[in-house]
Amino acid sequence: MTTPLEPIDRAILRELTQDGRCSFTDLAERVGLSVSAVHQRVRRLEQRGVLKGYAARVDGEQVGLPLTAFISLTPIDPAAPDDYPHRLEHLAAIEACYSVAGDASYVLKVRVAGPTALEDLLRQIREQANVSTRTTVVLSTPYEDRPPGV
């Protein structure tokens, strides 16, 4: 069972999800603690696995990957092994893989250069995982990577 987060830890998480490069000095100022207290709390949140890491957020358009899509995977043979994440993990265009309830088994979030690249990726996914796919192309992203309700 997980230990509930204290309000000050939630405040620290909120600040870090907004600015993961925030210095301990700035973070301490924002949450009203000393630098050493903030450092201790952040280290404890890391050790507990609440903070899983720090990452740069990249603008797909700026790096030549303007098309985002969600691809639902449904097994062609329901008796086949459920190893789709392993079969597809080498495909760099797949940004995230979610196991889901419902008709589909998994939903993939992908970023590609355009429709032709998406078509090629779909072919690779179908061949390598022996699945049928349903694709939803993202038209715009009003917000993304919002912090969980901390």
N, C-alpha and C positions, 0 to 999 in steps of 0.2 A: 504494500500500500504506500502511496506517495504522501509525503508530508505537505500540507497546504502551504502556499506561499504567504509570507508576511506582506503587508501593504508596502513596506519600503523596498522589498525585493521586487514586487510588481512594478514599482516606480522605476527601479534600476533597469528592469527588462524593457519597459516602455521606452526609456531614453536610449538604450543600446540598440533597440530595433529601429529607431529613427536615425541613429548615428553610431554605427558600430566602431568608428574610429575615434569616438569621443575620449578625451584623456580622463584619467582618474580624477584630476583636479576639476575639470569641467563637470564631470559626472557628480562628484561630491557636492559641488555648488548647486547643481540642478535638483538634487534630491535632499539636500539639507543635512548631509553627514560629513564627517571628516574624511580626508583622502584615505587614511589607513582603514577606516571602517568600510568604505566603499570597496577598496581593494580586497578586503577579507570576504565581503559578501559576494563579489563577483567570482572570486576563486571558489567559494563554496557552491555557487550556482553552476559553475563549470564542473566541479567534482561530482555533483549530484546528477549531472546530465541535463539540467534544465537549459543551460546554454550549451548548444552542441557545437558551436564554432562561429567563425566570423567570415563573411564572404563579400566580395564585390558584386554589385548588381550591374549587369551589363545591358546596354540598350541594343536589342537585337537589330534594329534598323541601322545603327551606326557601325555594326560589324558585318553587315551584308546578309543578315538573316531576318528580313522584315515580316515573313509570313509565320504566324503562330497558328497551330491547329491542335485539336484534341481528337485522338483516335481511340475509339472503343474497340476492344478485342473480344471476339466471341469464338470459342473453340469450335472447329468443324466437327471434331470427334470428342464428345463430352467425356469419354473414357481415357483420353490422352493425358499424359502427365502434365501437371500444372507447373511447368517450368519456363513459361514465357519470359519472365523478367531475365532469367539467365540466358536464354537464347538470343535476346535482343540487346543485352547490356553493352555490346560493342558498337552499337549504332550511335554515333556522336550527336545526331540530330535529336535524339530523345532526351529531353531535359528532365522529365519526371515520369514515374510509373506508379500508378495507384491501383491497388486491389480494391474492387468495388462490389457492392451488392446489386442485384438486378440481372438483366439479361446478359450484359457483358461481364467478363471476368476481370478485365483491367481497362484502365483509361490511361493513355499516354499523352503527355504534353510535349509537343515537338516544335522546333524552330528551324525553318529552312529558307533558302534563297528565293523561292517562288513556286508557282504551280507545277512546273516540270520537276523540280526537286522533290516536291511533295508526292507527286505521282510515282517517282522512282523509289522514294522511301516506303510508300504503301506496298509496292511490289515486293521489296525486300522483306518487310514485316510479314506479309502473307506467306511468302515462300519459306522463310526461316522458322516461323512459329506455327504454320499450318492453322491459321485462324481466318475468320472473316472480319472485316473492319467496317466501321461507320465513322466518318470523319466530319468534324465541325470546324470550319475555318473561322478564326477570330478576325472580326472587322476592326475593332478598336479595343483598347484596354484602359478604361477610366481609372482603375487602380489595380495594383498587384503587390504581392509580398507584404500585405498589411500584417502587423503583429497580431498574434492571437489575443483574445480579450483579456489581457493582463492589466 
